[in-house]
Amino acid sequence: MASSATCSTSSTAASEHALDARVKPLAVGLLVESVLADRYVAELALWIQSEPGLRLALIVAPGPAPRANPLWRAIASVEKLLVKSNERHRDHYAVHDLRAIVDRSVPVVPGPDVEQLKALRLDLLVSFSDVPRDLLGVSRLGAISVRADGFWA
């Protein structure tokens, strides 16, 4: 009797594997301010690449972010010192070059060309700043904006 249960379990596992092989992975595009990104953007890019149901299709990095006003930069500098003194969060402000950590087949483009993005047939666009209005319709499932103060869908 145990052999039929084992056979049934392996049959279920085989059919689940066959189903996984037929499911097309979701094509995800990342919209970042720069290819020099923080730890959290880098971890998300690596996670997307490691998930079989996801495919990192594109990284759009328009260029360097505009410089913040001097008072904000001073506040951020003090915060960085405080965070770096905490052992658990020491790498919070580490900078990672996305070109060096993602698969070489993932294109990194310098600007959001709407027609180019539509041609890629993205399923989801994940942005780490506000999503420009003209990019809202480039992906099948829309866009998610992840920001320091939360996220918006």
Buried (B, 14 or more C-beta within 10 A) or exposed (E): EEEEEEEEEEEEEEEEEEEEEEEEBBBBBBBBBBBBBBBEBBEBBBEBBEEEEBBBBBBBBBEEEEEEEEEEEEEEEEEEEEBBEEEEEEEBEEEBEBEEBBEEEBBBBEEBEEEBBEEBEBBBBBBBBEBBEEBEEBBEEEBBBBEEEEEEE
